[in-house]
Amino acid sequence: MLTIEALKEWGANTDEGVARCVNSVDFYLSLVGRVVDDKGFEELKTALEANDLDAAFQAAHGLKGILGNLSLTPVYDKVVEITELLRSRTEMDYSEMLASILEDQQKLKDMMNN
């Protein structure tokens, strides 16, 4: 079961995230539970694999907003970095950055199932 304590231990700024959710821990946790399956993660992966920087930017930018609003800092910081590189259409190998983002997505999923 996903808990505030587990998210804090991971590095999320849960105080800030809960405050954005009208101070409702239950509402916050329900939103975090939904973000782990957000289609943006798969869209980012697919776009990067196809070297479609425009689509990858759109996916990353969407994730950045969602993750930022929930203050999921560990993955948010990585998504900010990749978003800015994609915004400037930087040609590079994004595989390590993508793998790290997807690892964080999996960590969130694992927290939900423990």
DODO-586223 format. One record per residue (C-alpha): chain; residue number from 1; residue in three letters; x, y, z. Coordinates in nm, 4 decimals. Example, Ala and Ser with C-alpha at 12.3 -4.5 7.8 and 13.67 -1.06 7.14 Angstrom:
2
[atom A,1,ALA,[1.2300,-0.4500,0.7800]];
[atom A,2,SER,[1.3670,-0.1060,0.7140]];
This chain:
114
[atom A,1,MET,[0.0000,0.0000,0.0000]];
[atom A,2,LEU,[0.1267,0.3415,-0.0964]];
[atom A,3,THR,[0.2027,0.5623,0.2030]];
[atom A,4,ILE,[0.3220,0.9144,0.2659]];
[atom A,5,GLU,[0.6140,0.7697,0.4625]];
[atom A,6,ALA,[0.7303,0.5546,0.1696]];
[atom A,7,LEU,[0.7076,0.8502,-0.0675]];
[atom A,8,LYS,[0.9016,1.0712,0.1747]];
[atom A,9,GLU,[1.1688,0.8050,0.2129]];
[atom A,10,TRP,[1.1979,0.7901,-0.1679]];
[atom A,11,GLY,[1.2480,1.1680,-0.1737]];
[atom A,12,ALA,[0.9082,1.3081,-0.2703]];
[atom A,13,ASN,[0.8100,1.6402,-0.1185]];
[atom A,14,THR,[0.4808,1.5071,0.0116]];
[atom A,15,ASP,[0.4070,1.8114,0.2271]];
[atom A,16,GLU,[0.4051,2.0291,-0.0828]];
[atom A,17,GLY,[0.2129,1.7716,-0.2869]];
[atom A,18,VAL,[-0.0545,1.7235,-0.0208]];
[atom A,19,ALA,[-0.0905,2.1017,0.0137]];
[atom A,20,ARG,[-0.1670,2.1204,-0.3597]];
[atom A,21,CYS,[-0.4381,1.8587,-0.3040]];
[atom A,22,VAL,[-0.6367,2.0724,-0.0607]];
[atom A,23,ASN,[-0.4462,1.9095,0.2261]];
[atom A,24,SER,[-0.6121,1.5746,0.1605]];
[atom A,25,VAL,[-0.3678,1.2871,0.2014]];
[atom A,26,ASP,[-0.6190,1.0419,0.0540]];
[atom A,27,PHE,[-0.6711,1.2585,-0.2546]];
[atom A,28,TYR,[-0.2948,1.3018,-0.2954]];
[atom A,29,LEU,[-0.2269,0.9290,-0.2687]];
[atom A,30,SER,[-0.5036,0.8525,-0.5170]];
[atom A,31,LEU,[-0.3463,1.0905,-0.7695]];
[atom A,32,VAL,[-0.0022,0.9407,-0.7156]];
[atom A,33,GLY,[-0.1594,0.5998,-0.7681]];
[atom A,34,ARG,[-0.2934,0.7146,-1.1037]];
[atom A,35,VAL,[0.0263,0.8780,-1.2252]];
[atom A,36,VAL,[0.2206,0.5513,-1.2186]];
[atom A,37,ASP,[0.0151,0.4297,-1.5138]];
[atom A,38,ASP,[0.0106,0.7603,-1.6989]];
[atom A,39,LYS,[0.0347,0.7065,-2.0729]];
[atom A,40,GLY,[0.3033,0.9740,-2.0910]];
[atom A,41,PHE,[0.5701,0.7293,-1.9748]];
[atom A,42,GLU,[0.4953,0.4914,-2.2619]];
[atom A,43,GLU,[0.4570,0.7783,-2.5095]];
[atom A,44,LEU,[0.7979,0.9122,-2.4085]];
[atom A,45,LYS,[0.9553,0.5697,-2.4501]];
[atom A,46,THR,[0.7928,0.5098,-2.7894]];
[atom A,47,ALA,[0.8810,0.8551,-2.9199]];
[atom A,48,LEU,[1.2432,0.8303,-2.8101]];
[atom A,49,GLU,[1.2764,0.4847,-2.9633]];
[atom A,50,ALA,[1.1458,0.6322,-3.2897]];
[atom A,51,ASN,[1.3758,0.9358,-3.2513]];
[atom A,52,ASP,[1.0659,1.1595,-3.2703]];
[atom A,53,LEU,[1.1927,1.4484,-3.0603]];
[atom A,54,ASP,[0.8744,1.6521,-3.1010]];
[atom A,55,ALA,[0.6495,1.3745,-2.9711]];
[atom A,56,ALA,[0.9026,1.2942,-2.6990]];
[atom A,57,PHE,[0.9008,1.6584,-2.5904]];
[atom A,58,GLN,[0.5201,1.6621,-2.5736]];
[atom A,59,ALA,[0.5167,1.3464,-2.3602]];
[atom A,60,ALA,[0.7953,1.4693,-2.1317]];
[atom A,61,HIS,[0.6350,1.8102,-2.0920]];
[atom A,62,GLY,[0.3045,1.6523,-1.9906]];
[atom A,63,LEU,[0.4767,1.4271,-1.7388]];
[atom A,64,LYS,[0.6678,1.7240,-1.6007]];
[atom A,65,GLY,[0.3425,1.9004,-1.5155]];
[atom A,66,ILE,[0.1826,1.5997,-1.3513]];
[atom A,67,LEU,[0.4918,1.4983,-1.1545]];
[atom A,68,GLY,[0.5618,1.8562,-1.0509]];
[atom A,69,ASN,[0.2112,1.9098,-0.9195]];
[atom A,70,LEU,[0.2456,1.5973,-0.7067]];
[atom A,71,SER,[0.5989,1.6927,-0.5972]];
[atom A,72,LEU,[0.7385,1.3525,-0.6944]];
[atom A,73,THR,[1.0819,1.5082,-0.6854]];
[atom A,74,PRO,[1.3092,1.2137,-0.7733]];
[atom A,75,VAL,[1.1416,1.1429,-1.1068]];
[atom A,76,TYR,[1.0305,1.5032,-1.1619]];
[atom A,77,ASP,[1.3907,1.6291,-1.1625]];
[atom A,78,LYS,[1.4831,1.3734,-1.4287]];
[atom A,79,VAL,[1.1831,1.4603,-1.6409]];
[atom A,80,VAL,[1.2673,1.8316,-1.6175]];
[atom A,81,GLU,[1.6158,1.7577,-1.7482]];
[atom A,82,ILE,[1.4965,1.5480,-2.0422]];
[atom A,83,THR,[1.2188,1.7980,-2.1208]];
[atom A,84,GLU,[1.4649,2.0833,-2.1555]];
[atom A,85,LEU,[1.6970,1.8785,-2.3756]];
[atom A,86,LEU,[1.4043,1.7817,-2.5964]];
[atom A,87,ARG,[1.2740,2.1394,-2.6025]];
[atom A,88,SER,[1.6025,2.2436,-2.7628]];
[atom A,89,ARG,[1.5865,1.9352,-2.9907]];
[atom A,90,THR,[1.9212,1.8073,-2.8646]];
[atom A,91,GLU,[2.0311,1.5084,-3.0704]];
[atom A,92,MET,[2.1741,1.2550,-2.8262]];
[atom A,93,ASP,[2.1284,0.9078,-2.6835]];
[atom A,94,TYR,[1.8436,0.9392,-2.4334]];
[atom A,95,SER,[1.8402,0.5722,-2.3377]];
[atom A,96,GLU,[2.0061,0.6113,-1.9952]];
[atom A,97,MET,[1.7834,0.9028,-1.8991]];
[atom A,98,LEU,[1.4743,0.7146,-2.0132]];
[atom A,99,ALA,[1.5810,0.4025,-1.8234]];
[atom A,100,SER,[1.6231,0.6062,-1.5052]];
[atom A,101,ILE,[1.2769,0.7644,-1.5452]];
[atom A,102,LEU,[1.1183,0.4259,-1.6073]];
[atom A,103,GLU,[1.3000,0.2850,-1.3013]];
[atom A,104,ASP,[1.1395,0.5564,-1.0916]];
[atom A,105,GLN,[0.8013,0.4741,-1.2433]];
[atom A,106,GLN,[0.8589,0.1127,-1.1409]];
[atom A,107,LYS,[0.9628,0.2188,-0.7884]];
[atom A,108,LEU,[0.6311,0.4000,-0.7548]];
[atom A,109,LYS,[0.4468,0.0911,-0.8766]];
[atom A,110,ASP,[0.6383,-0.1226,-0.6290]];
[atom A,111,MET,[0.5481,0.1166,-0.3446]];
[atom A,112,MET,[0.1829,0.0758,-0.4350]];
[atom A,113,ASN,[0.2080,-0.3022,-0.4169]];
[atom A,114,ASN,[0.3973,-0.3277,-0.0876]];
